[in-house]
């Protein structure tokens, strides 16, 4: 760790000198890019160390190790810190200073768990952070980590699991705290922090953690530092998010796997039946055709106009994902995520490739993801899906194998199950004219003097429906990381320019009067 220690010391000294040489440092609540870069450099050793710790919430020991590290990182900066009981996967709470009637309290939410990894899919070890830059051919080339101590290219990236989602924002936050403390600058809001340990698992227990610690978590507003910035890394603020539930389907065929030569054209194939059922749920343009699926959503003309202004340039997503056209839900991608969605996560029946057997599978299984919005809660959409399945001639059995009697009576048999967590299943939105919203917009605008992109609701899911119910506060989402960060996939990465600007944004929010 000699390199890390040297880098931290060098960057801290440089950052302190920059602040001392800035005559208005004590009164200035907006860091320059140069100031933020030096404090970013000072935080890189912690960032790289944190990224080196596996953080799949399925492994309680790894989560406990991350939680202990975070406790120490916040405590050494003067925060009052403690773990919040959550079975074997504790959340972490931190508070800076004492509450005051003269200052509003803001609770900052981030999460330190990450998506599972398949190491073979990654070009490098997901738990060994690597610095990379593109060469003249656009290919990623590895750079020595000690380059982080010198002049930074904003296009360089750190590759590792959770580099962007969501450990990067945590250490950006710590770097912003370092900058304020070095300048002797107190925040203009009372600061509380909640670090979630199970966000990537749907935060199944977060609503209970919040209920049990409601007084400690009490605030005037919640700020979520998670998610990707708009294309082009423009500043943005989201005022809502969709919820998420999973529906699992199993279509039953023969009670064994009969020979496809002897029984092909004789025994019905459950894979074909499930494929047909799934195909009946959407049209060729990607729109859900289940009656009533979109009907409750009403979008005003002014909101549609704002969405059109915030939409990415035509062709952006087609180029990024290598596709010819987008689904036709909404007139642009921003409008599309104001509606509930239905997608196939996976499909399984028999075996394929070299392992394929000449047999008709006995079952076929699919997992669906439904994203909910405030107007269409989980039970409502799940009921529509079930009714649609029945309308296609299927008899539903509840989470079990069909009996012999059911097999003899019904030609189409399917098991349907719903997985939904209180913290994440329901969508939520905050009034864009609320005091919290206006405070956030001022804070996000200040560093670059660019009007933030405003999003009525983002498409991803955060554990905020449960938070809104338990804590009774409005919330906003401030994304800090690059849009093309590969979160939830292999080769996740964070652009250094986003890291530096993230430090500036957090410092600005902390010192923007509410």
N, C-alpha and C positions, 0 to 999 in steps of 0.2 A: 504493500500500500504506500510505498515511498513516493511514487508518482502522484497519487491522489493527495497526499499531505502537502507536497510541494506546490501542486496546482492550487489547492485551497488557500495556502498562505500567500502565494503570489497574487492571486486574484483579489483576495480580501484587502491586501495592502493597496493595490491599484485602485480598487473601488473607493476606499476611504479617502485617498488622495483626490480623486475626481470630485467627491462630494465636498471636501474641504476647500477645493479651488473654485467651487461654484458659489459665488457670493450669495445667491438666493436659495441655497440648498435647504436651509431650515424652513423656509416658507413654501418651497416648491413641492407640490404634490404630484407632479408629472415627471417621471424620470426621462432623461434623454436616452436615446438608443445606446450611446457610449456608456452611460452609467449602468443601464440595465444589463448590458453585455458583460461588464465586469462582475456584477453580482451573479449573473448566470454562470460565469466561469467559476466563481467561488462555490456554487452549488453543484457543479458537475460531478465532483467526487462522490457526494451523497447520492446523486441521481444514478450514477453508474453502480454504486454499491447496492442501492435499493433494487435496481433492475436485475442484479445478480441473484436475487432471492426468488425461487419459484413461488408462485402465488395462486395456484389453482385452489379454489375454495373447497374442492373435494378432499384436499389434504389438510387436515386440521393443524398438524404440526407446522407446516409451512406458513399457514395463516398466523399462527401464534408468534412465529419468528418475525414476520413482517410487522405485526402489531407492536411487539416489544421494541423493534428498531424505530418505529414511528414515534412511540412514546418518548424515547430518548431524544430524537431529533427535535421534537417540539419543546420538551422540557428544557433543553440547553439554551433555548431562546427565551426562556422565562414564562412559558405557558404553564398553566395548571393543567395537568394531564391525568387521564385515567382510562382504564379499559371499561367498556360497558358489556355486561354479561350477555352472551349470545351463544349458549351451549359451549362447544369447543372452538368456536370461531368468533372471538371478541371483536366488537367494534372499538374504535378509539375516539375519545372526546378530548378536546383541548380548548382552553379559554385564556384570552390575553387580557390581563388587568381586571378591574372591578367594574361592574355595571354602574351606570350613572343615569339619573333622570334627564340629563342634558344630551345624552347620546342614544340614538336608536341602536338596537342590537341586531346584528346580522349573523346568521348561522350559515357557514360555508360548508357545503357537502362535496366530498370526493370519495372515491373508492380505491382500495389498494389490492383487491383481488383481480385476477385476469382470466381470460379464456383458456381452456385446456389447449395443449399443443400436441402436434404430431411431429416430433423432431425431424423425421425424414423429409418432411415437406419444406423445411427451412434450408436456406443456403448456408447459414451459420447456426451455431448453438443458440437457441432462443434465450438461454439464461447467461450468455456471455455477451455483454453489450459490445457492438462493433460500430465504429465510425466509418461512413462511406461517402463517396462523392461520385458523381457521374463523369465518365470520360467523354471524349469527343464523339464517340459513337453512341452515347446515351446509356452505356452499361455501368453498373455500380462497381466501383473499385474500393477496396478497403484502405483506410488511412490509419497511421499510428495514432493511438489515443492521445499521445502527448501534443498532437496538433491542436487539441482543445485549449492548450495554454497560450497559444498565439492568436494571431488575427483570425477571426471566424468568418467563414463563408456562410451566409444565411441559407444556402442551398444544401449544405452538408446535412447528413441525417444520422441519427443513432438508431440502429436496428436492435430490437430485443422485444420479447413479450412484455406488454404493458408500458412500453416506452411512450406511447400516446394515450392509451386507455387503461389506467388513468393515473399512472405514477408520475408521468411528466407534469401534469398540472399540480400535483402535490409538491414537488420540489420547486416548481415555479413560485408557488405560494410561499414556500420557505425562503426563497431568494428575495422575494418582495419584502418579507418581514425583515430580513437582514438589511436591506436597503433603508428601510424606515428607521431601524434601530441605529444604524451607522450615522444617519442624519439627525438623530435625536428627535425624530418626528413621530408624534403619537397619531394613531388612526382617528378619523372623525366618526367612526362607528365602534361600538363595542363588539369585539370579535370572538365568535365561537366557531369551532370546527368539529364536524362529524365525519369520520372516515369509516366507510362501510366495508365489511369483510366478505359480503356475499352478493354483490351487485350482479355479477355475471351469472349467478344462479337464480336470478329473479328476486333477490333480497327477500326470501320467504319469511324471514323473522324480523325484518326491520320495523314493521309496524308495532311489534311487541317491544322491541328495544326502545322505540320512541314512547310508547305508552308507559313503560316502566321508568323512563328518565325524562318525563315531560317537563318537569320544572327546570332541570339542568339545560334542556334543549330549548327552553322558551326564548322566543325572539320576535322581532318585528318583521322579519322577512328571511327567506331562504334563497341562497345563491348556489346554484349547482355548477361546479367547474368540471364539465364533462362534455364530450362530443366534439365534432369536427366543425371548423369554421366554414363559411360559404366558399365556393370556388374562387380562386384568386386570393385566398386568405384575407378577405375583407372582414372587418369587425362585424359582429352580429350578436343579436340577443333573441333567444327563443322564449316565448311566453306560454308554452304548453308542450305536451308530449302525448303520444299515443300509448295506450296500454298494450299488453301482450298476453295471450293465452295459447296453449297448445292443445290440439285435438288429435287424438290417435285413433286410427281406423284399422280394423282387421277384417278382411273379407274371407269367409270360409268356403272352401271347395270340398273335395273328397276327403274322407277321414284318413287317407294315406296318400302317397305320391305315386299314382299309377303310371305305367310305361306310356310314353307319348306316342309310340308307334301302335301299340295294341289298343290304346284308349283315346288317341287323338281323334277328334270329330265325334267322340262319344261322351266323354266326361267334361263338363264345363270347367273352364280355367279361371280360378279366382283372380289371377293377375290381370287378365283382360277385363274382368268385371270391375275391379277396383280402378283400373285405368279409365274405363268408360265413365265410372261415377265421378272421378276427379275431373275429367274433361267436361262433364256436364255442368260444372260449377262456374266456368269462365267461358267467355267468347274468344274469338280469334284475336281480338284487340286487347286482351288481358283484363277485361272488365268482369267483375263478379255478376253473374246473372241470377243468383238466388233472389227471389222476390223479396223486396224490402231491405236489402242489405245496405243500400246507400240512402234510402228515402228520408231518414230523419235529419240528415245533415243539410243545413241551410247556410250559405255563404253570401254575405252582402256584396253589393257591387263595389263598394269602397275597399273591402277586404280583397276582393279579386284583383282590383287594380294594384294594390300593394303587393300581392303575390306575384303579379306579372313583372313588377319592377324588381323584385328580389330574385326572380328566377334566373338560373344560369343561362349563359349564351347557348342558343340552339346548337346541338351537336356535341356539347361538352360531355354528357354522360355516354352518348353513343361511342365517342372516341375513347373514353376512359375504359369502358367495359368491352369494347370490341363487338358491338352489336349494331344492327342496321336501323332499328327503330325502337322507340319506347312504348310502354303500355299507354293506352288511351284513357286513363282515368284522370280527369282534370285536364285543363288546357296547358299546363306546364308542371314540372316536377314539384314545385312548391305547393301548388293547389292539390296535386294528387295525394299528398300525405295528410290532407285535411279530412280524408275519407277513411273508413275502415278498409283493411286489406286482408286478403287470404292467399297464402302461398304454401306450396309443397316444400317441406324441409328435407324429406327423404322418402324413398320407396324401396321396399324389399319384398322379393318373391323368388324362391329357388336360388340357384347359383348361376354365375356367368363366366364367360371366358374359358380358360382351361379347366375350371372346376365345374362347368355346366354338366348337368346330368340329363339324360333323355327321359325326363319325368315331368308330369304335370304337378305343379306345386299344390300343397294342400291348403295353404293360406297365402294371402298377400297383405302387407302392412304398409301404411303410410302415416307420416306425422305431418300435420298441418300447423302453420302459425297464423293466428288471426290477430291483427292489430286493431285495437278498439279506439274509439274516440269518445269524448264525454257524452255525446248524444246517443251512442250505441254501446251500452255496457255489455260485459261478457255474456251474461245469461241471455240477453236478448239475441245476440248474434249466434250463440251456440244453439238456441232454440230454432233459429231460422235454418241453420245447417242441418240439424236433425230432421226438421220437417222436409227439407229438400231431399235428404237421403231416403226418407220414407216415400216421398213422391216418385222416386226413381224405382220403386218396387222392392226396396229392401226391408227386411224385418230386422229390427235392432235387438240385440242381446246386450245386456249391460255388463261389460268388463269380464266376460267369462266365455268358456267354450259352449257352443250350442249343445243342447241335449239331443239324443237320438230321435226323440219325437219331433223336435224343432227341425232337425235335418230332413226328416221325411215330409214335413208339412210345408216348408218354405224353400222356394228355389233360390232366393237371394238372402244370404245371412251376413250380417256385419256387426261387429262390436265397436261401440263408440265411447270414447272416454275424454274427459276434459281435465286439464291441469291448469289451475289458475291460483295465483298468490295475491293476497290482499294488497301488498305493496306495489304491485306492478300490473295488475290485470285491467285497471280502469284508466282511461285517459283523463287528463286534467288541463285546465287553462287558467291563466291569470289575466285580469283586465289590463290592457296595454296603457290605460290612462291612470293606473293606480300610482300612488307615491313611490312604491318600490320599483315599478317599471321605469318611471321617469328618472329616479336616482341611478338605476343601472345604465340607462341610456347615456346619461351625462358622464358616468364613470368610464364607460367603454369608449365613448367618443374622444375624451380628452387627450390621450397619448398621441394619436395621429391626426386629430382634428378632422376625422372622416365620419360622416353620419353612419351609424351602424345599420346594417341590414336588419329589418324587423320581421320576425316570423311569428305569425299567430299561433302556430303549433308546428313543432318538428315531428319528423316521422319515427324517430327511435323511441325506445321505452326507457324510462328512468323510474326509480322506486318512489315516485312522488304522489301517487294517488293516496297511498297509505299515509304519507307524511302530511298531506293537506288535511286529511280527515283527523289525524291525531293531534298535530301541532296547531291547526287552525290558523295558518299563516299563508300569505301568497308566496309564490316562488318565481324565479326566472332562471334561465339556463344561459350561461356565458361560455360558449365554446372557445377553446384556445389552440387546438392542434390542427395540423394541415389536413385538408379534406381527403387526400390520397394516402392516408397513413396505414392502410391495410389492417385496421383494427378488426379483431375477431378472426383474422386469417393468418397465414404464414407471412414471414418477413415484415411484421409490423415495424413501423418506424416513426420517428418524430423529426421534423425539419427544424434546424437550429434557429432559423429566423423566427419561427413560431414560438420557440422557447423564450427567446429574448423579448419578443413583443408580449408574450404571456406574462412575463415579470412586470413589464410596464403596465399592462392592463390591471393586474391584481393590485399593484401599488396604487394605481389611480382609484380603483374602487374603494380601497381601504381609507383613502384620504379625501373622498368626495363627501361633502356634507349631505346628510339625509334630511 
